[in-house]
């Protein structure tokens, strides 16, 4: 009996794609609380849906980030990423517009990753597969089945699609507040 696993070339490709996703999408992952703070305390926008969207983005992005790191390590790679600190008074709408592009790029990366996994599969005898699992504690890459990889990557892809919607909704909410502010400013004159 055999199990479908990823080839060494497939592992290298997937590690590269996951590293790219970490670098692109999560450079200001820790800044969602700062964005919320600016909205609430500086801009005086305390919209529950907007705050909830940003909290959800931060929380789910942290889970994706941790999963990406864990998968890279399971595949035998060393995760690479950078954290960008935003300026305290940077416009949240501008940050979200940048994040929207990153979310869309992440979708593209996960689609490419799924294709790479499908193209770089090999059959491994069950005995060899379990042997690799047993020796995983010897700092060897853990063997993962193709079905497990594709299932997880599809989950990531679906969640990234949800993130695009959350970011778009958040931008739309901020634009509504900007229009209201502009109307109030005109009325004040």
N, C-alpha and C positions, 0 to 999 in steps of 0.2 A: 504494500500500500504506500501511496505517495501523497505528499502535501505540497501545494503550490506556495513557494516562497520567492523572495526577491533576490535577483542576482546581485553580485558585488557592484557591477556597473549601475544597476538600478538603485542600490543603496547610496552610491555616490551622487547620483542625479537627484534623488529624493532629499538627501541631506542638503545639497546646494539650494534646492527650491525652498525647503523649510527655513534655511538660514536667511534666504532672501525675504521670505514672508516676515520673519522676526525683525529684520532690519527695516523693512518698508513700513510695516503696519504698526509696530509697537514702539516707535521712537519716543512718543510722549504718553505712553500708557499710564504712567503714574500721575499725570497732570489733570486727569478728569476731576478730582476733588478741587484742584485750584481753579478750574474753569467754573465749576459750580459756585465756589466761593466768590469769584468775580461777578457772576450773574446775580447772585443773591445780595451780596454786601456792597458791591460797587454800582452795578447797573440797576439794582433794585427790581430785578425780575425774579419772581419766586413762583414761576409756573410749575405746577406739580408734574405735568406730563413731561416737560422739558427736563426738569431735574431727574425724574425717574429714568428718562431715556439715557441721560449722561451717566447716571449711576449704573444702569444696566450695561451700557457700553464698557464702562471701566471694569466692572465685575466680570463680564463675559470675556472681555479681551484678556484679562489676567489669566483666566482659565485656559484660553487658547494659547497664550504665551507659554504657560507652564506645560501644556500638553506638547507644544512644539519642541520645547527644550527636552522633555522626556523622550519623545520619539527620536530626535536627533541622537541623543545619547544611546538609546536602544539599538539604533542602526550603526553605532560605532563612531559617530561624529562628535565634534565639539561645537556646541552652539555659539553663534556669534550674534551680537546685537549691541545696540547703543541706546541710551536713554537721553532724550533731549529735554531740557528744562525750558518751559515757556516763560516769557516775561509775565510779570504779575498782571499787567493791565492790557495784555494782548486781546484783541477782539475775538470773542468766542466764535462768532459766525465765520470769521476768516479761518480760524483753526479747524472748524468743522468742514469747511469747503475743502481744505487740504486733506483732512481725514477721509472725506468721501472718496477722493481720488485714490487714496491708499487702500480703502476697503475694496474698491473696484479692482485695483491691481492684485489684491490678495485673492479675489475670486479667480482671476486669470491664473494665478500661480497654483491654486488648488486644482483647477481644471487640468493644468499641465501636469501636475503631480499625479493625478489619477491616470492620465494617459501614460505617463512614464512607468507607473507601477504595472499597468496592464501589458506594456510592451517589454518589460524586463522581469518576467516571471520565469521561474524554473521549477522543476519537480524535484523534491527532496524526499528521500525515503523516510518514513515515519520514525524508524529507529535513529537515523542520523538527526532528524529534527529534534527528537526528545533528548538526544545526547547533547545537542547545542543548548537546549534549555537548561539541562542539568549543570552544564559548565558555564552558564551565563555569569555566575558569581566570580569566575576567574578573569573578570574584566574583558571578556569577549562580547561582541555584539549579540544581543538577544535576537533570535530568529522570530520573525513575525510572518504569519500567513498572509497571502495576497488578499483573501476575503476580509481579514481584520483591518488591513491597511486601507482598502477601498472603502469599507464601511466607515472608518474613522475620518478619512478624507472627505467623504460625502457629507458627514455630519458637519465638519468644519466648513465646507462649501455652503451648506444650507444656512449655517449660522452667520457666515459672512454676508450672504444675501439679506438676512434679517438685519444685520448691522448697517448695510446700505440704506435700508428703509428707515431705521432709527435715526441715522445721521440726516437723511433727507427730511424727515419729519421735524427734527430739531432745528435744522436750518430754516424750514418754513415757519416754525413758531417764532424764531428770532426775527425773521423778516416781518411778520405781523406786528411784533412789538416795535420794530423800527418805523413802520408805517404809522402806527398809533402815536409814536413819539414825534414824528414829523408833523402830523395833524395838530397835535397839542402845541407844538412850537409855532405853527402858523397862526393858530387861534390866539396865542399869547400876544402877537403883534397886532 
